[in-house]
Amino acid sequence: MLVLFWLIRFGYNAIIYSEGKISMRFLFFLPLYAILSHASVQDISSFHANFEQTIIDDNKKVIRYSGELWASKPQNALWTYRKPIQKSVYINGKKLTVIEPQIEQATLRTLGDEIDFLEIIKKAKPISPTRYTATVKGQTYYVDLSNNLLSSISYTDGYDNKITIKFLNPQHNQPIDASRYKPIIPKDFDIITD
């Protein structure tokens, strides 16, 4: 089972891909965007980093993904997964586009009201100089900083999976061309909409 996380309008969602079928379900809200918008942590208007995502299930099975993330205020993001599969997840306001070259498919979705962004902001509290925590709708998130830069986000989901996303070589407040967030879907790809 492949779990992909992406930055959405003030939140994260997940796509589960299994045996050629896609279903969407809420997994966790966006502590990253909370950090991007939370002035007491840093005044970040854009974020770019390579990432390594690790998922450890309750049987101790480890799944690893890696790629690159770009995010800009107000509501733009691109998660490019490179290993073990290639997949790009674009978020533009309330529009989500997932492009999967290996199965020649694009999924288009309108994002709803997954979780209120302000709720995370109100609840994100420092528990040390480099760690923040927030509990939203019963889910606790940990956000870690290193040298005042976002270094990781971790949490345990509703299936007891321990998820950590580590950010490598993070860059804050660097210009990101808006065209990066515009998906280009090849004409021969199947398109799935909600």
MDAnalysis code that builds the backbone (N, CA, C; Angstrom):
import MDAnalysis as mda
import numpy as np

u = mda.Universe.empty(582, n_residues=194, atom_resindex=np.repeat(np.arange(194), 3), trajectory=True)
u.add_TopologyAttr("name", ["N", "CA", "C"] * 194)
u.add_TopologyAttr("resid", np.arange(1, 195))
u.add_TopologyAttr("resname", ["MET", "LEU", "VAL", "LEU", "PHE", "TRP", "LEU", "ILE", "ARG", "PHE", "GLY", "TYR", "ASN", "ALA", "ILE", "ILE", "TYR", "SER", "GLU", "GLY", "LYS", "ILE", "SER", "MET", "ARG", "PHE", "LEU", "PHE", "PHE", "LEU", "PRO", "LEU", "TYR", "ALA", "ILE", "LEU", "SER", "HIS", "ALA", "SER", "VAL", "GLN", "ASP", "ILE", "SER", "SER", "PHE", "HIS", "ALA", "ASN", "PHE", "GLU", "GLN", "THR", "ILE", "ILE", "ASP", "ASP", "ASN", "LYS", "LYS", "VAL", "ILE", "ARG", "TYR", "SER", "GLY", "GLU", "LEU", "TRP", "ALA", "SER", "LYS", "PRO", "GLN", "ASN", "ALA", "LEU", "TRP", "THR", "TYR", "ARG", "LYS", "PRO", "ILE", "GLN", "LYS", "SER", "VAL", "TYR", "ILE", "ASN", "GLY", "LYS", "LYS", "LEU", "THR", "VAL", "ILE", "GLU", "PRO", "GLN", "ILE", "GLU", "GLN", "ALA", "THR", "LEU", "ARG", "THR", "LEU", "GLY", "ASP", "GLU", "ILE", "ASP", "PHE", "LEU", "GLU", "ILE", "ILE", "LYS", "LYS", "ALA", "LYS", "PRO", "ILE", "SER", "PRO", "THR", "ARG", "TYR", "THR", "ALA", "THR", "VAL", "LYS", "GLY", "GLN", "THR", "TYR", "TYR", "VAL", "ASP", "LEU", "SER", "ASN", "ASN", "LEU", "LEU", "SER", "SER", "ILE", "SER", "TYR", "THR", "ASP", "GLY", "TYR", "ASP", "ASN", "LYS", "ILE", "THR", "ILE", "LYS", "PHE", "LEU", "ASN", "PRO", "GLN", "HIS", "ASN", "GLN", "PRO", "ILE", "ASP", "ALA", "SER", "ARG", "TYR", "LYS", "PRO", "ILE", "ILE", "PRO", "LYS", "ASP", "PHE", "ASP", "ILE", "ILE", "THR", "ASP"])
u.atoms.positions = np.array([
    [0.850, -1.173, 0.000],
    [0.000, 0.000, 0.000],
    [0.895, 1.234, 0.000],
    [0.572, 2.167, -0.814],
    [1.348, 3.384, -0.949],
    [0.590, 4.534, -0.323],
    [1.227, 5.207, 0.594],
    [0.590, 6.355, 1.223],
    [1.363, 7.599, 0.817],
    [0.673, 8.538, 0.213],
    [1.302, 9.793, -0.176],
    [0.644, 10.925, 0.579],
    [1.483, 11.827, 1.067],
    [0.961, 12.968, 1.798],
    [1.191, 14.214, 0.968],
    [0.304, 15.128, 1.070],
    [0.503, 16.370, 0.355],
    [-0.073, 17.528, 1.145],
    [0.500, 18.632, 0.881],
    [0.066, 19.875, 1.472],
    [-1.236, 20.280, 0.813],
    [-2.282, 20.528, 1.575],
    [-3.534, 21.003, 1.009],
    [-3.877, 22.323, 1.656],
    [-5.008, 22.853, 1.318],
    [-5.406, 24.132, 1.892],
    [-5.350, 24.017, 3.393],
    [-4.234, 24.468, 3.928],
    [-3.983, 24.443, 5.358],
    [-4.084, 23.031, 5.905],
    [-3.724, 22.043, 5.170],
    [-3.778, 20.698, 5.702],
    [-3.100, 19.676, 4.836],
    [-3.047, 18.462, 5.324],
    [-2.524, 17.335, 4.582],
    [-3.649, 16.346, 4.373],
    [-3.606, 15.653, 3.290],
    [-4.490, 14.535, 3.026],
    [-3.626, 13.397, 2.557],
    [-4.220, 12.261, 2.293],
    [-3.441, 11.122, 1.806],
    [-4.191, 10.437, 0.698],
    [-3.431, 9.906, -0.226],
    [-3.994, 9.050, -1.253],
    [-3.491, 7.654, -0.939],
    [-4.368, 6.720, -0.952],
    [-3.988, 5.338, -0.765],
    [-4.123, 4.664, -2.120],
    [-3.038, 4.086, -2.614],
    [-3.061, 3.412, -3.898],
    [-2.811, 1.934, -3.640],
    [-3.746, 1.125, -3.989],
    [-3.620, -0.297, -3.745],
    [-4.308, -1.057, -4.864],
    [-3.588, -1.927, -5.533],
    [-4.121, -2.783, -6.580],
    [-4.894, -1.983, -7.631],
    [-4.324, -0.859, -8.033],
    [-4.919, -0.091, -9.116],
    [-6.104, 0.757, -8.735],
    [-6.459, 0.828, -7.457],
    [-7.610, 1.622, -7.028],
    [-7.123, 2.757, -6.152],
    [-7.778, 3.879, -6.272],
    [-7.421, 5.032, -5.450],
    [-8.601, 5.400, -4.582],
    [-8.339, 5.609, -3.315],
    [-9.351, 6.162, -2.429],
    [-8.686, 7.252, -1.613],
    [-9.457, 8.222, -1.181],
    [-8.891, 9.317, -0.411],
    [-9.499, 9.312, 0.977],
    [-8.642, 9.597, 1.960],
    [-9.116, 9.720, 3.323],
    [-8.233, 10.693, 4.069],
    [-8.807, 11.327, 5.039],
    [-8.069, 12.301, 5.832],
    [-7.056, 11.577, 6.701],
    [-5.835, 12.045, 6.728],
    [-4.839, 11.475, 7.624],
    [-4.318, 12.496, 8.616],
    [-3.853, 13.620, 8.145],
    [-3.431, 14.597, 9.125],
    [-3.424, 15.995, 8.567],
    [-3.562, 16.935, 9.453],
    [-3.632, 18.339, 9.098],
    [-2.251, 18.924, 9.002],
    [-2.143, 20.047, 8.480],
    [-0.880, 20.626, 8.094],
    [-0.144, 21.387, 9.185],
    [0.675, 20.711, 9.950],
    [1.542, 21.457, 10.840],
    [2.552, 22.292, 10.057],
    [2.975, 21.803, 8.894],
    [3.910, 22.554, 8.066],
    [3.329, 23.916, 7.727],
    [2.093, 23.958, 7.265],
    [1.516, 25.249, 6.898],
    [1.302, 26.099, 8.141],
    [1.030, 25.457, 9.245],
    [0.942, 26.208, 10.496],
    [2.273, 26.887, 10.778],
    [3.369, 26.162, 10.587],
    [4.681, 26.752, 10.799],
    [4.928, 27.849, 9.768],
    [4.541, 27.598, 8.515],
    [4.737, 28.600, 7.486],
    [3.985, 29.885, 7.814],
    [2.902, 29.782, 8.572],
    [2.068, 30.939, 8.851],
    [2.180, 31.432, 10.287],
    [2.901, 30.771, 11.130],
    [2.944, 31.077, 12.556],
    [4.128, 31.989, 12.856],
    [3.850, 33.285, 13.008],
    [4.912, 34.265, 13.146],
    [5.772, 34.046, 14.369],
    [5.270, 33.440, 15.434],
    [6.082, 33.252, 16.618],
    [7.165, 32.204, 16.386],
    [7.018, 31.361, 15.372],
    [8.064, 30.405, 15.039],
    [9.014, 31.061, 14.046],
    [8.504, 31.461, 12.930],
    [9.261, 32.198, 11.915],
    [8.265, 32.834, 10.964],
    [8.707, 33.861, 10.318],
    [7.864, 34.488, 9.303],
    [8.260, 33.910, 7.950],
    [7.653, 32.798, 7.598],
    [8.000, 32.081, 6.383],
    [6.901, 32.287, 5.346],
    [7.286, 32.760, 4.160],
    [6.311, 32.931, 3.088],
    [6.459, 31.854, 2.017],
    [7.604, 31.157, 2.011],
    [7.792, 30.042, 1.084],
    [8.719, 29.021, 1.732],
    [8.628, 27.787, 1.248],
    [9.425, 26.691, 1.813],
    [9.787, 25.735, 0.693],
    [11.044, 25.302, 0.697],
    [11.508, 24.325, -0.286],
    [12.485, 23.391, 0.417],
    [12.334, 22.093, 0.176],
    [13.249, 21.116, 0.765],
    [13.102, 19.781, 0.059],
    [14.148, 18.978, 0.133],
    [14.003, 17.566, -0.178],
    [13.390, 16.933, 1.056],
    [12.715, 15.801, 0.895],
    [12.130, 15.164, 2.068],
    [12.317, 13.656, 2.012],
    [12.307, 13.071, 3.202],
    [12.276, 11.622, 3.379],
    [11.103, 11.321, 4.298],
    [10.190, 10.534, 3.812],
    [8.997, 10.176, 4.580],
    [9.126, 8.713, 4.995],
    [8.947, 8.460, 6.283],
    [9.024, 7.103, 6.811],
    [7.707, 6.770, 7.485],
    [7.171, 5.604, 7.155],
    [5.945, 5.111, 7.770],
    [6.276, 3.772, 8.402],
    [6.007, 3.646, 9.693],
    [6.221, 2.389, 10.397],
    [4.867, 1.922, 10.899],
    [4.423, 0.750, 10.416],
    [3.104, 0.263, 10.829],
    [3.199, -0.459, 12.171],
    [2.054, -0.911, 12.674],
    [2.028, -1.545, 13.995],
    [2.736, -2.895, 14.020],
    [3.079, -3.448, 12.854],
    [3.872, -4.684, 12.777],
    [5.347, -4.383, 12.557],
    [5.735, -3.119, 12.688],
    [7.112, -2.648, 12.520],
    [7.597, -2.690, 11.074],
    [6.698, -2.842, 10.115],
    [7.067, -2.781, 8.707],
    [7.342, -1.319, 8.366],
    [8.461, -1.077, 7.684],
    [8.887, 0.281, 7.358],
    [8.724, 0.528, 5.862],
    [8.096, 1.643, 5.527],
    [7.954, 2.082, 4.138],
    [8.614, 3.457, 4.061],
    [9.453, 3.650, 3.031],
    [10.160, 4.915, 2.871],
    [9.868, 5.528, 1.501],
    [9.691, 6.835, 1.515],
    [9.489, 7.608, 0.298],
    [10.442, 8.786, 0.347],
    [10.782, 9.301, -0.823],
    [11.603, 10.504, -0.852],
    [11.203, 11.353, -2.050],
    [11.517, 12.628, -1.944],
    [11.170, 13.538, -3.015],
    [11.524, 14.961, -2.660],
    [10.745, 15.885, -3.206],
    [11.016, 17.298, -3.029],
    [9.698, 18.043, -2.833],
    [9.732, 19.056, -1.989],
    [8.547, 19.842, -1.657],
    [8.814, 21.314, -1.918],
    [7.847, 21.978, -2.552],
    [7.818, 23.424, -2.684],
    [6.479, 23.878, -2.115],
    [6.478, 24.951, -1.330],
    [5.226, 25.494, -0.786],
    [5.343, 27.004, -0.686],
    [4.253, 27.696, -1.025],
    [4.214, 29.160, -0.952],
    [2.858, 29.606, -0.438],
    [2.870, 30.705, 0.300],
    [1.614, 31.310, 0.681],
    [0.959, 31.867, -0.557],
    [-0.363, 31.943, -0.698],
    [-1.272, 31.570, 0.369],
    [-1.579, 30.078, 0.415],
    [-1.731, 29.404, -0.695],
    [-2.168, 28.008, -0.658],
    [-1.623, 27.222, -1.840],
    [-0.329, 27.245, -2.042],
    [0.270, 26.530, -3.157],
    [1.295, 25.530, -2.648],
    [1.318, 24.351, -3.269],
    [2.316, 23.351, -2.904],
    [2.505, 22.374, -4.048],
    [3.699, 21.813, -4.081],
    [4.001, 20.720, -4.984],
    [4.870, 19.730, -4.233],
    [4.335, 18.509, -4.059],
    [5.092, 17.386, -3.503],
    [5.465, 16.510, -4.690],
    [6.752, 16.363, -4.968],
    [7.216, 15.502, -6.052],
    [7.867, 14.280, -5.415],
    [7.197, 13.142, -5.535],
    [7.738, 11.884, -5.016],
    [8.613, 11.266, -6.100],
    [9.826, 10.853, -5.717],
    [10.756, 10.266, -6.679],
    [11.027, 8.794, -6.411],
    [11.085, 8.395, -5.145],
    [11.361, 6.998, -4.794],
    [10.380, 6.552, -3.728],
    [9.886, 5.362, -3.763],
    [10.171, 4.296, -4.717],
    [9.378, 4.431, -6.015],
    [8.432, 5.355, -6.058],
    [7.655, 5.593, -7.277],
    [7.705, 7.075, -7.604],
    [7.302, 7.422, -8.808],
    [7.220, 8.820, -9.191],
    [5.762, 9.258, -9.164],
    [5.546, 10.392, -8.533],
    [4.194, 10.937, -8.426],
    [4.337, 12.408, -8.058],
    [3.478, 13.257, -8.630],
    [3.485, 14.677, -8.295],
    [2.118, 15.067, -7.772],
    [2.108, 15.789, -6.668],
    [0.868, 16.222, -6.029],
    [0.884, 17.752, -5.982],
    [-0.062, 18.368, -6.703],
    [-0.162, 19.818, -6.804],
    [-1.356, 20.297, -5.993],
    [-1.159, 21.370, -5.234],
    [-2.254, 22.005, -4.513],
    [-2.251, 23.477, -4.896],
    [-3.392, 23.934, -5.385],
    [-3.587, 25.330, -5.765],
    [-4.907, 25.764, -5.150],
    [-4.847, 26.387, -3.992],
    [-6.080, 26.770, -3.307],
    [-6.886, 25.542, -2.953],
    [-8.071, 25.429, -3.523],
    [-8.946, 24.288, -3.236],
    [-8.856, 23.207, -4.305],
    [-7.887, 23.312, -5.208],
    [-7.742, 22.320, -6.271],
    [-6.543, 21.422, -6.002],
    [-6.767, 20.126, -6.126],
    [-5.727, 19.124, -5.938],
    [-5.594, 18.345, -7.237],
    [-4.356, 18.170, -7.704],
    [-4.079, 17.367, -8.892],
    [-2.955, 16.408, -8.556],
    [-3.176, 15.130, -8.797],
    [-2.156, 14.105, -8.580],
    [-1.842, 13.498, -9.941],
    [-0.582, 13.564, -10.351],
    [-0.158, 13.000, -11.630],
    [0.729, 11.796, -11.348],
    [0.319, 10.641, -11.901],
    [1.014, 9.377, -11.666],
    [1.495, 8.799, -13.004],
    [2.739, 9.102, -13.408],
    [3.239, 8.655, -14.705],
    [3.245, 7.133, -14.888],
    [3.522, 6.382, -13.840],
    [3.617, 4.930, -13.982],
    [2.306, 4.274, -14.382],
    [1.185, 4.884, -14.007],
    [-0.111, 4.312, -14.402],
    [-0.844, 5.228, -15.379],
    [-0.125, 6.253, -15.868],
    [-0.671, 7.188, -16.852],
    [-2.040, 7.717, -16.432],
    [-2.053, 8.295, -15.235],
    [-3.314, 8.750, -14.648],
    [-3.130, 10.073, -13.920],
    [-4.156, 10.914, -13.990],
    [-4.214, 12.143, -13.207],
    [-5.526, 12.142, -12.432],
    [-5.456, 12.503, -11.171],
    [-6.643, 12.605, -10.326],
    [-6.849, 14.073, -9.987],
    [-8.049, 14.575, -10.245],
    [-8.400, 15.958, -9.957],
    [-9.448, 15.957, -8.858],
    [-9.257, 16.784, -7.870],
    [-10.180, 16.810, -6.746],
    [-10.327, 18.236, -6.251],
    [-11.528, 18.576, -5.848],
    [-11.772, 19.830, -5.163],
    [-11.685, 19.552, -3.677],
    [-10.851, 20.310, -3.003],
    [-10.667, 20.103, -1.573],
    [-11.791, 20.772, -0.807],
    [-12.217, 20.114, 0.235],
    [-13.281, 20.646, 1.073],
    [-12.724, 21.259, 2.336],
    [-13.455, 21.100, 3.382],
    [-13.107, 21.665, 4.679],
    [-12.524, 20.563, 5.548],
    [-11.310, 20.100, 5.213],
    [-10.712, 18.994, 5.945],
    [-10.515, 19.321, 7.431],
    [-9.852, 20.397, 7.727],
    [-9.669, 20.860, 9.105],
    [-9.425, 22.359, 9.054],
    [-9.942, 23.047, 10.041],
    [-9.779, 24.491, 10.128],
    [-8.335, 24.838, 10.468],
    [-7.701, 25.597, 9.587],
    [-6.323, 26.025, 9.771],
    [-6.128, 26.764, 11.099],
    [-7.060, 27.632, 11.452],
    [-6.912, 28.423, 12.672],
    [-6.870, 27.561, 13.926],
    [-7.522, 26.418, 13.866],
    [-7.497, 25.518, 15.020],
    [-6.076, 25.040, 15.307],
    [-5.331, 24.685, 14.268],
    [-3.934, 24.248, 14.446],
    [-3.088, 25.406, 14.958],
    [-3.276, 26.578, 14.383],
    [-2.501, 27.743, 14.805],
    [-2.745, 28.051, 16.275],
    [-4.003, 28.036, 16.686],
    [-4.331, 28.325, 18.078],
    [-3.717, 27.310, 19.026],
    [-3.605, 26.058, 18.594],
    [-3.161, 24.993, 19.488],
    [-1.679, 24.676, 19.388],
    [-0.987, 25.136, 18.344],
    [0.453, 24.861, 18.213],
    [1.209, 25.603, 19.301],
    [1.849, 24.843, 20.170],
    [2.552, 25.426, 21.313],
    [3.960, 24.854, 21.396],
    [4.919, 25.712, 21.725],
    [6.272, 25.191, 21.897],
    [6.348, 24.323, 23.150],
    [7.000, 23.194, 23.028],
    [7.250, 22.356, 24.209],
    [8.738, 22.334, 24.530],
    [9.529, 22.906, 23.635],
    [10.953, 23.149, 23.853],
    [11.353, 24.205, 22.825],
    [12.572, 24.695, 22.877],
    [12.964, 25.708, 21.891],
    [12.918, 25.215, 20.440],
    [12.956, 23.900, 20.231],
    [12.987, 23.382, 18.863],
    [11.818, 22.463, 18.524],
    [10.863, 22.303, 19.445],
    [9.744, 21.391, 19.186],
    [8.425, 22.055, 19.548],
    [7.453, 21.871, 18.641],
    [6.101, 22.357, 18.836],
    [5.155, 21.165, 18.791],
    [4.007, 21.326, 19.419],
    [2.985, 20.291, 19.352],
    [1.619, 20.948, 19.222],
    [0.732, 20.240, 18.571],
    [-0.654, 20.692, 18.446],
    [-1.544, 19.459, 18.417],
    [-2.689, 19.557, 19.052],
    [-3.683, 18.489, 18.993],
    [-4.936, 19.064, 18.357],
    [-5.335, 18.458, 17.250],
    [-6.509, 18.898, 16.514],
    [-7.375, 17.681, 16.241],
    [-8.633, 17.771, 16.644],
    [-9.589, 16.670, 16.453],
    [-9.023, 15.338, 16.932],
    [-8.377, 15.391, 18.087],
    [-7.860, 14.176, 18.709],
    [-6.520, 13.704, 18.168],
    [-5.970, 14.377, 17.168],
    [-4.696, 13.987, 16.564],
    [-3.591, 14.923, 17.047],
    [-2.488, 14.366, 17.535],
    [-1.356, 15.161, 18.007],
    [-0.246, 15.147, 16.965],
    [0.303, 16.321, 16.701],
    [1.377, 16.498, 15.725],
    [2.588, 17.107, 16.406],
    [3.786, 16.705, 15.967],
    [5.033, 17.259, 16.467],
    [5.780, 17.886, 15.301],
    [6.227, 19.106, 15.514],
    [6.963, 19.839, 14.496],
    [8.301, 20.212, 15.101],
    [9.386, 19.810, 14.420],
    [10.729, 20.053, 14.936],
    [11.478, 21.039, 14.062],
    [12.284, 21.873, 14.730],
    [13.136, 22.846, 14.052],
    [14.592, 22.519, 14.348],
    [15.451, 22.852, 13.399],
    [16.890, 22.742, 13.591],
    [17.502, 24.004, 13.011],
    [18.269, 24.722, 13.814],
    [18.844, 26.004, 13.378],
    [17.762, 26.945, 12.857],
    [16.625, 26.974, 13.536],
    [15.476, 27.808, 13.178],
    [14.870, 27.468, 11.824],
    [15.128, 26.281, 11.311],
    [14.537, 25.815, 10.064],
    [13.709, 24.572, 10.343],
    [12.618, 24.441, 9.627],
    [11.757, 23.272, 9.777],
    [12.553, 22.019, 9.416],
    [12.621, 21.061, 10.343],
    [13.412, 19.853, 10.082],
    [12.565, 18.594, 9.994],
    [11.411, 18.533, 10.677],
    [10.566, 17.340, 10.558],
    [9.177, 17.582, 11.114],
    [8.264, 16.713, 10.672],
    [6.903, 16.639, 11.183],
    [6.659, 15.166, 11.475],
    [6.077, 14.872, 12.635],
    [5.792, 13.471, 12.959],
    [4.471, 13.362, 13.706],
    [3.868, 12.177, 13.590],
    [2.615, 11.898, 14.267],
    [2.312, 10.419, 14.133],
    [1.342, 9.946, 14.886],
    [0.829, 8.587, 14.757],
    [-0.600, 8.704, 14.256],
    [-0.896, 8.045, 13.118],
    [-2.229, 8.180, 12.533],
    [-3.239, 7.253, 13.210],
    [-4.464, 7.267, 12.732],
    [-5.543, 6.480, 13.308],
    [-5.387, 4.980, 13.132],
    [-4.407, 4.556, 12.327],
    [-4.139, 3.129, 12.124],
    [-2.882, 2.698, 12.865],
    [-2.417, 3.528, 13.789],
    [-1.199, 3.289, 14.567],
    [0.062, 3.271, 13.721],
    [0.028, 3.895, 12.544],
    [1.233, 4.080, 11.750],
    [1.983, 5.279, 12.300],
    [3.288, 5.123, 12.502],
    [4.122, 6.230, 12.943],
    [4.727, 6.870, 11.693],
    [4.394, 8.128, 11.481],
    [4.791, 8.816, 10.261],
    [5.734, 9.961, 10.616],
    [6.857, 10.002, 9.904],
    [7.820, 11.086, 10.064],
    [8.210, 11.589, 8.683],
    [8.166, 12.894, 8.520],
    [8.647, 13.512, 7.294],
    [9.823, 14.403, 7.694],
    [11.022, 14.028, 7.235],
    [12.230, 14.806, 7.512],
    [12.524, 15.687, 6.311],
    [12.851, 16.942, 6.589],
    [13.164, 17.900, 5.536],
    [14.667, 18.100, 5.480],
    [15.232, 17.917, 4.289],
    [16.669, 18.015, 4.075],
    [16.979, 19.283, 3.293],
    [17.981, 20.014, 3.727],
    [18.381, 21.266, 3.075],
    [17.200, 22.227, 2.899],
    [16.457, 22.486, 3.985],
    [15.297, 23.375, 3.859],
    [15.714, 24.811, 3.539],
    [14.881, 25.466, 2.753],
    [15.082, 26.872, 2.416],
    [13.779, 27.611, 2.692],
    [13.886, 28.689, 3.441],
    [12.729, 29.514, 3.760],
    [12.816, 30.823, 2.989],
    [11.661, 31.323, 2.563],
    [11.521, 32.663, 1.998],
    [12.365, 32.913, 0.744],
    [12.577, 31.869, -0.042],
    [13.237, 32.030, -1.336],
    [12.147, 32.144, -2.404],
    [12.364, 32.928, -3.441],
    [11.340, 33.048, -4.491],
    [11.073, 31.692, -5.163],
    [9.804, 31.389, -5.366],
    [9.393, 30.190, -6.099],
    [8.447, 30.660, -7.197],
    [8.804, 30.365, -8.434],
    [7.991, 30.769, -9.581],
    [6.615, 30.122, -9.486],
    [5.565, 30.917, -9.623],
    [4.187, 30.415, -9.509],
    [3.869, 29.336, -10.538],
    [4.581, 29.331, -11.657],
    [4.319, 28.310, -12.679],
    [4.667, 26.898, -12.191],
    [5.507, 26.788, -11.172],
    [5.851, 25.475, -10.614],
    [4.610, 24.752, -10.100],
    [3.611, 25.510, -9.654],
    [2.410, 24.922, -9.063],
    [1.321, 24.607, -10.090],
    [1.628, 24.819, -11.361],
    [0.635, 24.558, -12.405],
    [0.879, 23.171, -12.994],
    [-0.057, 22.230, -12.761],
    [0.139, 20.878, -13.298],
    [-0.037, 20.834, -14.808],
    [0.786, 20.028, -15.451],
    [0.648, 19.774, -16.882],
    [0.350, 18.286, -17.035],
    [-0.880, 17.990, -17.464],
    [-1.329, 16.605, -17.592],
    [-1.141, 16.164, -19.038],
    [-0.369, 15.109, -19.264],
    [-0.224, 14.605, -20.638],
    [-1.588, 14.223, -21.220],
    [-1.750, 14.485, -22.515],
    [-3.051, 14.264, -23.168],
    [-3.504, 12.815, -23.155],
    [-2.573, 11.874, -23.115],
    [-2.968, 10.466, -23.173],
    [-3.231, 9.854, -21.795],
    [-3.151, 10.639, -20.722],
    [-3.398, 10.124, -19.370],
    [-4.908, 10.020, -19.115],
    [-5.304, 9.002, -18.364],
    [-6.672, 8.917, -17.870],
    [-6.847, 9.984, -16.802],
    [-8.031, 10.591, -16.769],
    [-8.316, 11.626, -15.774],
    [-9.474, 11.169, -14.913],
    [-9.238, 11.176, -13.603],
    [-10.270, 10.804, -12.624],
    [-10.635, 12.070, -11.873],
    [-11.948, 12.344, -11.753],
    [-12.421, 13.512, -11.026],
    [-13.390, 13.098, -9.933],
    [-13.549, 13.960, -8.939],
    [-14.540, 13.670, -7.901],
    [-15.812, 14.417, -8.136],
])
